[in-house]
Amino acid sequence: MELTLSVFIERENMKKISYNIFLIVIASIIILFSIKTNVYAISFNDIWEQLSNYIEDTNSLQTDEKTEAGDIFTGADEFIQAGVNDNHTTIDDSALEEMSDLIYNLLLIIAIVVAVIVGLVIGIQFITGSVAQKAKIKETLIPYIAGCIVIFGAFGIWKLVVEILSQA
């Protein structure tokens, strides 16, 4: 009688563990698919057009092999003079914003993936661990939660600062 009772209890524990692992996996999938991602795709025709423009530009820049040294120095002087006369060098705001968004999204995705994986490992250890192991795992939860708050708080502050500065 005791043997069948212990087998029944073990089966119930395994069902609970399997159910908890299933819930963790489903929650992880929902979190991963709820992340907004921007796709900056380019078509093959655009690539072909850019490549052909580049080839045309490089072909137009090619000169005869009989170029004299004086022509090279004259071209260099004209290039330097054009840089001296151009006082309107500015930072391209849209390019800066796109790069900031790209870095933000990339780092946010990496942070979410790392947080989910570490959470899954801690959760599985908690589910399958003994009482002593569960006590140790509870101690690791405080730095994990604090780290998540710091990381995602930093991302929130970064996004807030970028939004405020972009409106100014």
N, C-alpha and C positions, 0 to 999 in steps of 0.2 A: 504493500500500500504506500509506503513512504517513497519507494522508487518511482512510482507513477506520479505521485504528487510533486516530487522534485523535477521530474521531466516536464510536467505541466507548467510549473513555475518558470523553468528555463525557457520554455516555448513562449510564454507570455512576455518575458523580458526581451527575448529576441524580436517579438512582434513590436514591442515598444521602441526598441532600438532601430529596427527597420523603418518604422513609421516616422521617427524623428529624423533619420537620415534622408528619407524621402522628402519631408517637409523642408529640410535645409537645402536640398538640391533644387526643389521647385522655387524656393524663395531666391536662391542665387540666380537661377535662370530668369526670373521676373526682373530682378534688379539689373542684370546685364542687358536685357532687351529693352529696358525702359530708359536707357541712356540715350540722349539726343546726340546724334553724330552728324556732322556736316561732311558731305562728299563733294569734293571739287574735282569732278571728272573732266577729262578733255577727250574730244572725239578724235578718231584717226585722221579725219579730214583736217582738223585744226593742227595736228602734229605735222601732217604732210605739208600744209601751207607754211607753217613756221620754218620747217626744214628747207623748203624751196626758197623762201625769202632769205634765209641765212646763206644758202649757196649762191644766190644771186648777189647778195651783198659782198661775199668774199670774192666772187669772180670780178666784181666791179673794182675791188681794191687792188687786185693784182696788177702789177706794172711790168714793163719790159725788164729784161735782165741787164740792159745797158744803162740803168739808172746811175747817174753820177752822184758823187758824195755831196755836192752842193745842193742837189734836189732833196736829199734826205735831211740835211740840216735846215733847209728852207721849210720843209714840211714840219719838222720838229719845232721850229720857231713859231710857225703859225698855230700849231697845237698849243704851245705854252701861252701865246698871246690870247688865244680864245679863252683859255682858263682864267687868265688875269682879268679880261674884260667882263666875264660872266660873274656878277656879284649876286646872282639870284639863286644860289644853291639852297634848296629847302629839303626837308625830310618829307617823303611821301606818306601822308597820314593813313591812307587806305592800306598801303603795304604794311605799315607798322601795326595797324589794327588787325589785319589778317594774320600776321605772324604771331601777335599776342594771343589771338583766339586759338590758333593752331597749337601753340605751346600750352595754353590753358587746358584745352580739350585733351591733349595727349597726356599731360601730367595727371589730370583728373581721372581719366580712364585707367591709367596705371595705378593710381592710389585706390580706386574702387576695386580693381582686380586683386591687388595685394590685400586689402582689408577683407574682402570676401574669402579669399583663400585662407588667410590666417584665422578668420572666424570659423570657417569650416573645420580646420584642423583642431582648433580649441574645442569646438562643439563635439566633434567625434571623440576626442580624448575624454571629454566630460561624460559623454554617454557611455563609453566603454570602460571607463576607469573605475578603480576601486574607491572606497571612501577616502583613503589617504590621498590618492591621486586627484580626486575631485576637490579636495581642500587646496592642493597646490594649484590646480587649474583656476579655482576661484581667485587666487592671489594674482594670477596672470591676467585676469579679466580687467582689473583696474587700470594697468598700463595700456592695455589694448583699447579700452574705451576712451581713455584720456588721449591716446594717440589719434584715434579716429576723430575726436572732437577738434584736436589741434589741426590735423590735416584738412579736414573739410571746412573748419572755420577759417583757415588761411586761404583756401580757395574762394570762400565766400567774400572775405575781405578784399582779395585781389580783384574779383569781379566787380565789387562795389566801387573800388578805387578807379578801375578802368572806365566804368560807366559814368562816374562823376567827372573824371577828367575828359572824357569824350564829349560831354555836354558843355564843358567850359570853353 
